[in-house]
Amino acid sequence: PEKHRMAAVTALTLPGARLVHEGQMEGRRVRLPVFLGRRPEEPPDKELVVFYERLLELLHRGRYLEGAWLLCDLGGWQDNATHRNLVAWCWKRGASRCLIVVNFSDAPSQAMVRVPWIEIKGRSFWLKDVFTATLYKRNGDEMLEPGLFVGLPPRGFHVFEWLVT
């Protein structure tokens, strides 16, 4: 399930075409050829439905996909190279901002994520994790350098919505 969610977060928050197969958002496992007009009965995966609702509602609310996309720099430590397992990108549209960090490995990984917005200097922000509703208060100066510390489980991800304080 986490691998599926990680792939969905990645596919739906990167620039370009966003394709989902019929039934994907309900957790259907049987993929029918297009010429078949019927399918076996499958109960919806309620947790997956809620997951997609939250993700799509965030993208719609901030209209991020109409904004500017940027890749974030990641840093690590000499004795911990797991930052190479992570990828981070962000969207900005007007005052709306969103940061996505994904662990593409089967191992826990940590990194310092440096956001590419110089205008955050001297300000504080609340970062809201869209899926856990956890709020983190962060200083803009620290998010520029050394960066925002992120630790993720295998195939884990964060989707943060920025809230100005």
TALINWO-V636957 format. One record per backbone hydrogen bond with DSSP energy under -0.5 kcal/mol. NH is the residue of the N-H (numbers start at 1). CO is the residue of the C=O. Records with the same first field share a line. If there is no record, write none. Layout:
NH = CO, CO
This chain:
5 = 1
6 = 2
7 = 3
8 = 4
9 = 5
10 = 6
11 = 7
12 = 8
13 = 9, 10
14 = 10
19 = 17
24 = 21
26 = 23
27 = 23, 24
28 = 23
31 = 29
32 = 30
36 = 33
45 = 26
46 = 44
49 = 45
50 = 46
51 = 47
52 = 48
53 = 49
54 = 50
55 = 51
56 = 52
57 = 53
58 = 54
59 = 55
60 = 56
61 = 57
62 = 58
63 = 59
64 = 59
66 = 63
67 = 64
68 = 92
70 = 90
72 = 88
73 = 114
75 = 112
77 = 80
80 = 77
84 = 81
85 = 82
86 = 83
87 = 102
89 = 100
90 = 70
91 = 98
92 = 68
93 = 96
96 = 93
98 = 91
99 = 160
100 = 89
101 = 158
102 = 87
103 = 156
104 = 85, 102
109 = 152
111 = 150
112 = 75
113 = 111, 148
114 = 73, 112
115 = 113, 143
118 = 116
120 = 117
121 = 118
123 = 120
125 = 138
126 = 163
127 = 125, 136
128 = 126, 161
129 = 127, 134
130 = 128, 159
133 = 129
136 = 127
138 = 125, 136
140 = 123
143 = 139
144 = 140
145 = 141
147 = 142
148 = 113
149 = 147
150 = 111
152 = 109
155 = 105
156 = 153
158 = 101
160 = 99
161 = 128
162 = 97
163 = 126
165 = 124
